[in-house]
């Protein structure tokens, strides 16, 4: 670069300046004295363009969403980060005529201190091999070698050392069995394999590990193949597919039982994300759709359905051309007719999330309504601050109910006591904005208010129905399994491959949601395939260990 050319400062040195539109207009007016009419018109056009782009970035969330976040900050949606650290203790800055006066609790006192990020203690390694090391010279009750007169006794807690070694995800053992041949008759005698070796080349632990890496951790088959090559234990991608395809048939009875039990749950969440299936024929599309669906669809989705009841959680995945509401329809078709309509939580934006054939008690996601205001933090800071702080108080109350282990009726009473007045104040504030013409309905803030007002009954169901959730975040989290697979593997090759992925993801994530190790669970299901198929209800993640204990088998140890 030539020496007479100025370098542009790096982005880290650029400073963001907040300037009001009136100040910009005043600066432009002063430039008339030094610029020609044409130059002034050009400069005005540039400034107007920048202002237009800024407004568009604050109101549109399509392909420019990433750029909008880079420009306007707030890397997360937490109220503390959106409003700034120092605003969390200021309360609402909206004028008293615009918003009722409400006490705002200090979130710092309600939020528990996050745990540190230190080293894991020995107790964290529950899957490690435990080795007891006896003292080489002393036993309990022996004379103390230091003071001679005293005696040493065993301590209740031994000193623990953690040593971690590396190994491949899949290991192999080669058994060299002696063979002897008669020099006269030619008969060959081969030594029998050791007891417990089995007849199959690939153990259930190998299949479970491949399934967990592929559908739990998002590693494509070719990456697993490359990893195993580095360990000198070859495992071709085609072999991996054969293993999980065969295992999916073994796991199918348990997956069916998960569908049946999910259909009886009190609360159901659903949402979907895009997916790609390379080989999906027109006939397969038509067969997958309900007979009353007339239009031809080109999109492919993975729907996530989360069922919760009595503390248990079931995660289900469905990949194909059906929408989330249609997949929920198929689940509810299994619901007992004696049960009342379940509570359904979904995104308030899309009608395709609603089942057409079954009634549900619909509640919609506060987080989606809240995001409408997040986009306007720069242009309407005071109004956004009031809305975010009000909703934060509601979430603090809900977190307290969860931490105290309140049942649905107790949680409802707590929200009616604490959250109902705040939500009523928020509703009054929204009406005031339009009634007193403070905000125009066709403005960006007016659109956010109208969105919330239109869905107010569904957004506030948690104030009237026991167990109604606040948002759909938990369903969006389970969909990260499918998104992780999409980001790494990019697609499913066939619809059959998508079904295999749905089965594995459903079992793996259901086990994780219920604090069960998915690897051991998958191994147990395959090793007891015959009895699992006979009575799959006894082999759910939350009761399979009790079933094993009753059979006298005990949990299968990890390989």
DOLUM-442887 format. One record per residue (C-alpha): residue in one letter; z, y, x. Coordinates in steps of 0.5 Angstrom, whole numbers, padded with zeros to 4 digits, always signed. Layout:
// residues N
aZYX
...
This chain:
// residues 559
x+0000+0000+0000
x-0002+0007+0003
x+0004+0011+0005
x+0002+0017+0001
x+0002+0013-0006
x+0009+0013-0009
x+0012+0006-0011
x+0014+0005-0018
x+0022+0004-0019
x+0024-0003-0020
x+0026-0004-0027
x+0033-0005-0025
x+0033+0003-0023
x+0030+0005-0030
x+0035+0009-0034
x+0035+0008-0042
x+0035+0015-0045
x+0037+0016-0052
x+0033+0022-0055
x+0033+0025-0062
x+0026+0026-0065
x+0028+0034-0066
x+0029+0034-0059
x+0022+0031-0057
x+0019+0036-0062
x+0022+0042-0059
x+0020+0039-0052
x+0013+0039-0054
x+0013+0045-0057
x+0015+0049-0051
x+0009+0045-0047
x+0004+0049-0051
x+0005+0055-0046
x+0003+0051-0040
x-0002+0046-0043
x-0009+0047-0046
x-0010+0045-0053
x-0013+0039-0052
x-0008+0037-0047
x-0002+0038-0052
x-0006+0034-0057
x-0006+0028-0052
x+0001+0029-0050
x+0003+0029-0058
x-0001+0023-0059
x+0003+0019-0053
x+0009+0021-0056
x+0008+0019-0063
x+0005+0013-0061
x+0012+0011-0057
x+0016+0013-0063
x+0011+0009-0067
x+0012+0003-0063
x+0020+0004-0063
x+0020+0004-0070
x+0016-0002-0071
x+0020-0006-0066
x+0026-0005-0070
x+0023-0007-0076
x+0019-0013-0074
x+0021-0020-0072
x+0015-0023-0071
x+0011-0024-0064
x+0015-0018-0061
x+0022-0021-0062
x+0023-0022-0055
x+0020-0015-0053
x+0025-0012-0058
x+0031-0015-0055
x+0029-0013-0048
x+0029-0006-0050
x+0034-0005-0055
x+0039-0010-0052
x+0045-0014-0055
x+0043-0021-0052
x+0047-0024-0057
x+0049-0023-0065
x+0056-0022-0064
x+0059-0016-0067
x+0062-0014-0060
x+0056-0014-0056
x+0052-0011-0062
x+0057-0005-0062
x+0059-0005-0055
x+0066-0007-0052
x+0069+0000-0054
x+0067+0000-0061
x+0071-0006-0063
x+0078-0002-0064
x+0075+0004-0067
x+0074+0002-0074
x+0068+0004-0079
x+0066+0011-0077
x+0062+0011-0084
x+0064+0018-0088
x+0069+0016-0093
x+0064+0018-0099
x+0060+0012-0096
x+0065+0007-0095
x+0072+0005-0098
x+0077+0006-0093
x+0079-0001-0090
x+0084-0004-0085
x+0080-0007-0079
x+0084-0012-0075
x+0083-0012-0068
x+0079-0018-0066
x+0082-0019-0059
x+0089-0021-0062
x+0085-0026-0067
x+0081-0029-0062
x+0084-0034-0058
x+0083-0033-0050
x+0077-0038-0048
x+0079-0043-0043
x+0077-0042-0036
x+0072-0046-0032
x+0076-0049-0027
x+0075-0056-0024
x+0076-0062-0029
x+0082-0066-0028
x+0082-0074-0028
x+0084-0074-0035
x+0077-0072-0037
x+0074-0078-0034
x+0075-0082-0039
x+0069-0087-0038
x+0071-0088-0030
x+0073-0094-0028
x+0081-0094-0027
x+0083-0097-0020
x+0091-0098-0019
x+0093-0097-0012
x+0100-0100-0010
x+0104-0097-0004
x+0102-0102+0002
x+0110-0102+0004
x+0114-0100-0001
x+0116-0102-0008
x+0121-0099-0013
x+0128-0100-0011
x+0127-0100-0004
x+0131-0096+0001
x+0128-0089+0003
x+0125-0090+0010
x+0126-0082+0010
x+0134-0081+0009
x+0135-0089+0010
x+0141-0088+0005
x+0137-0087-0002
x+0132-0091-0006
x+0125-0090-0008
x+0123-0091-0015
x+0116-0091-0019
x+0114-0084-0022
x+0111-0084-0029
x+0105-0081-0027
x+0101-0083-0021
x+0098-0079-0016
x+0090-0079-0018
x+0084-0078-0014
x+0077-0078-0017
x+0071-0080-0013
x+0064-0079-0016
x+0058-0083-0014
x+0051-0083-0016
x+0046-0088-0019
x+0040-0089-0023
x+0040-0088-0030
x+0038-0095-0030
x+0040-0100-0025
x+0037-0107-0024
x+0040-0114-0021
x+0035-0119-0018
x+0038-0126-0018
x+0035-0131-0013
x+0036-0138-0016
x+0035-0144-0011
x+0029-0148-0013
x+0029-0155-0010
x+0023-0160-0010
x+0022-0167-0010
x+0017-0169-0004
x+0016-0176-0008
x+0015-0174-0015
x+0014-0167-0015
x+0020-0165-0020
x+0023-0158-0019
x+0030-0157-0020
x+0032-0149-0021
x+0039-0147-0021
x+0041-0144-0027
x+0042-0137-0028
x+0050-0134-0028
x+0053-0134-0034
x+0052-0128-0039
x+0046-0126-0035
x+0042-0127-0042
x+0035-0129-0043
x+0032-0122-0044
x+0030-0118-0038
x+0032-0111-0041
x+0039-0111-0044
x+0041-0107-0050
x+0045-0102-0045
x+0038-0100-0042
x+0035-0099-0049
x+0040-0095-0051
x+0040-0091-0044
x+0032-0089-0045
x+0034-0087-0052
x+0039-0083-0050
x+0035-0079-0045
x+0029-0079-0049
x+0032-0077-0056
x+0039-0074-0054
x+0037-0070-0047
x+0030-0069-0049
x+0027-0072-0042
x+0020-0074-0043
x+0018-0082-0042
x+0014-0080-0036
x+0020-0076-0033
x+0024-0082-0034
x+0019-0086-0030
x+0019-0081-0024
x+0026-0081-0024
x+0027-0089-0024
x+0021-0089-0018
x+0026-0085-0014
x+0031-0090-0015
x+0026-0096-0013
x+0028-0099-0020
x+0021-0098-0024
x+0021-0097-0031
x+0014-0095-0034
x+0013-0090-0039
x+0009-0095-0044
x+0015-0100-0043
x+0020-0095-0045
x+0016-0094-0051
x+0016-0101-0053
x+0024-0101-0052
x+0026-0096-0056
x+0020-0098-0062
x+0023-0105-0062
x+0030-0102-0062
x+0029-0097-0068
x+0027-0103-0072
x+0034-0106-0070
x+0038-0099-0072
x+0034-0098-0079
x+0039-0101-0083
x+0045-0097-0080
x+0040-0091-0081
x+0039-0093-0088
x+0046-0093-0089
x+0047-0086-0086
x+0042-0084-0092
x+0046-0087-0097
x+0052-0084-0095
x+0049-0077-0094
x+0047-0077-0101
x+0054-0077-0104
x+0057-0072-0099
x+0060-0066-0102
x+0056-0060-0098
x+0049-0061-0095
x+0046-0056-0091
x+0038-0056-0089
x+0033-0052-0085
x+0027-0054-0081
x+0023-0052-0075
x+0016-0053-0073
x+0013-0060-0069
x+0007-0063-0067
x+0004-0070-0068
x-0003-0071-0065
x-0005-0077-0069
x-0004-0075-0076
x-0009-0077-0081
x-0011-0074-0088
x-0009-0081-0091
x-0002-0080-0088
x-0001-0073-0090
x-0003-0075-0097
x+0001-0081-0097
x+0007-0077-0094
x+0007-0071-0100
x+0009-0072-0107
x+0004-0074-0112
x+0005-0067-0115
x+0004-0063-0109
x-0003-0060-0110
x-0005-0056-0104
x-0007-0059-0097
x-0002-0058-0092
x-0004-0057-0084
x+0003-0055-0082
x+0008-0061-0079
x+0016-0060-0079
x+0022-0063-0077
x+0027-0062-0082
x+0035-0062-0081
x+0040-0064-0086
x+0047-0064-0085
x+0052-0067-0090
x+0059-0066-0089
x+0065-0069-0093
x+0072-0071-0092
x+0071-0069-0085
x+0066-0073-0083
x+0059-0071-0081
x+0052-0074-0082
x+0046-0071-0078
x+0039-0073-0081
x+0032-0071-0078
x+0025-0072-0082
x+0019-0071-0078
x+0012-0070-0082
x+0008-0065-0087
x+0014-0065-0092
x+0018-0059-0093
x+0026-0059-0092
x+0027-0058-0099
x+0022-0064-0101
x+0026-0068-0095
x+0033-0066-0099
x+0030-0069-0105
x+0029-0075-0102
x+0036-0076-0100
x+0039-0073-0107
x+0035-0079-0110
x+0040-0084-0107
x+0046-0080-0110
x+0050-0083-0115
x+0049-0080-0122
x+0056-0080-0123
x+0057-0075-0118
x+0057-0067-0119
x+0051-0063-0116
x+0053-0062-0109
x+0054-0055-0105
x+0047-0053-0102
x+0047-0048-0096
x+0040-0046-0094
x+0036-0040-0091
x+0035-0035-0096
x+0028-0033-0094
x+0024-0039-0096
x+0024-0043-0103
x+0021-0049-0100
x+0028-0051-0098
x+0030-0052-0105
x+0030-0059-0108
x+0025-0059-0114
x+0028-0065-0118
x+0035-0064-0117
x+0041-0059-0118
x+0045-0056-0113
x+0050-0051-0113
x+0046-0046-0108
x+0049-0042-0103
x+0045-0038-0098
x+0047-0036-0091
x+0051-0029-0089
x+0048-0030-0082
x+0041-0029-0084
x+0043-0023-0089
x+0047-0020-0083
x+0041-0020-0078
x+0037-0015-0082
x+0042-0010-0080
x+0042-0012-0073
x+0035-0010-0072
x+0037-0003-0075
x+0043-0002-0070
x+0039+0004-0066
x+0037+0007-0072
x+0043+0007-0077
x+0049+0006-0072
x+0054+0008-0077
x+0052+0004-0083
x+0051-0002-0079
x+0058-0002-0076
x+0061-0002-0082
x+0057-0008-0085
x+0058-0012-0078
x+0066-0010-0078
x+0067-0012-0085
x+0063-0019-0084
x+0067-0020-0078
x+0073-0020-0082
x+0071-0025-0087
x+0069-0030-0081
x+0076-0028-0078
x+0079-0031-0084
x+0075-0037-0084
x+0076-0039-0077
x+0084-0038-0079
x+0083-0043-0085
x+0079-0048-0080
x+0084-0047-0075
x+0090-0048-0079
x+0087-0054-0083
x+0087-0052-0090
x+0084-0056-0095
x+0078-0053-0099
x+0082-0051-0105
x+0087-0047-0100
x+0081-0044-0096
x+0078-0041-0102
x+0085-0038-0104
x+0085-0035-0097
x+0078-0032-0098
x+0080-0029-0105
x+0086-0026-0102
x+0083-0023-0096
x+0075-0023-0096
x+0074-0022-0103
x+0077-0014-0103
x+0072-0013-0097
x+0066-0016-0100
x+0067-0012-0106
x+0068-0006-0102
x+0061-0008-0098
x+0058-0009-0105
x+0060-0002-0107
x+0058+0001-0101
x+0051-0002-0102
x+0051+0001-0109
x+0053+0008-0106
x+0047+0008-0101
x+0042+0008-0107
x+0046+0012-0113
x+0048+0018-0108
x+0041+0018-0105
x+0044+0017-0098
x+0039+0011-0096
x+0032+0011-0099
x+0030+0004-0102
x+0024+0003-0098
x+0027+0005-0092
x+0029+0000-0087
x+0036+0000-0088
x+0034+0000-0096
x+0030-0007-0095
x+0036-0010-0091
x+0041-0007-0097
x+0036-0010-0102
x+0036-0017-0099
x+0043-0018-0099
x+0044-0015-0106
x+0038-0020-0109
x+0042-0026-0106
x+0049-0023-0107
x+0052-0029-0112
x+0049-0034-0107
x+0052-0030-0101
x+0059-0030-0104
x+0059-0037-0107
x+0065-0038-0102
x+0069-0034-0106
x+0069-0038-0112
x+0067-0045-0110
x+0072-0049-0106
x+0068-0052-0100
x+0062-0047-0100
x+0060-0045-0093
x+0059-0038-0090
x+0052-0040-0086
x+0047-0045-0084
x+0049-0044-0077
x+0051-0051-0076
x+0044-0054-0079
x+0041-0049-0074
x+0045-0052-0068
x+0043-0060-0070
x+0036-0057-0070
x+0036-0056-0063
x+0036-0063-0062
x+0029-0063-0064
x+0027-0056-0061
x+0029-0059-0054
x+0025-0065-0055
x+0019-0060-0057
x+0020-0056-0051
x+0020-0062-0046
x+0015-0067-0049
x+0011-0062-0053
x+0009-0067-0059
x+0010-0074-0062
x+0003-0078-0061
x+0003-0081-0067
x+0007-0081-0074
x+0011-0088-0072
x+0013-0085-0066
x+0016-0079-0070
x+0020-0084-0074
x+0023-0087-0068
x+0025-0080-0066
x+0028-0079-0072
x+0032-0085-0072
x+0035-0084-0065
x+0036-0077-0066
x+0040-0078-0073
x+0044-0084-0070
x+0046-0080-0063
x+0047-0073-0066
x+0052-0076-0072
x+0056-0080-0067
x+0056-0073-0063
x+0059-0069-0069
x+0064-0075-0070
x+0066-0075-0063
x+0064-0082-0061
x+0060-0083-0055
x+0053-0085-0057
x+0051-0089-0051
x+0057-0094-0053
x+0055-0094-0060
x+0048-0095-0059
x+0049-0101-0055
x+0054-0104-0060
x+0049-0104-0066
x+0044-0107-0062
x+0049-0113-0059
x+0051-0114-0066
x+0044-0113-0070
x+0045-0119-0074
x+0052-0117-0077
x+0050-0110-0077
x+0044-0111-0082
x+0048-0116-0086
x+0053-0110-0087
x+0051-0103-0084
x+0057-0099-0088
x+0062-0102-0083
x+0058-0100-0077
x+0058-0092-0078
x+0060-0088-0072
x+0067-0087-0075
x+0069-0094-0077
x+0065-0099-0072
x+0070-0099-0067
x+0075-0102-0072
x+0070-0107-0074
x+0069-0109-0067
x+0077-0110-0066
x+0077-0114-0073
x+0072-0118-0070
x+0076-0119-0064
x+0070-0117-0060
x+0073-0110-0057
x+0069-0104-0055
x+0063-0106-0051
x+0064-0103-0044
x+0058-0098-0041
x+0054-0102-0036
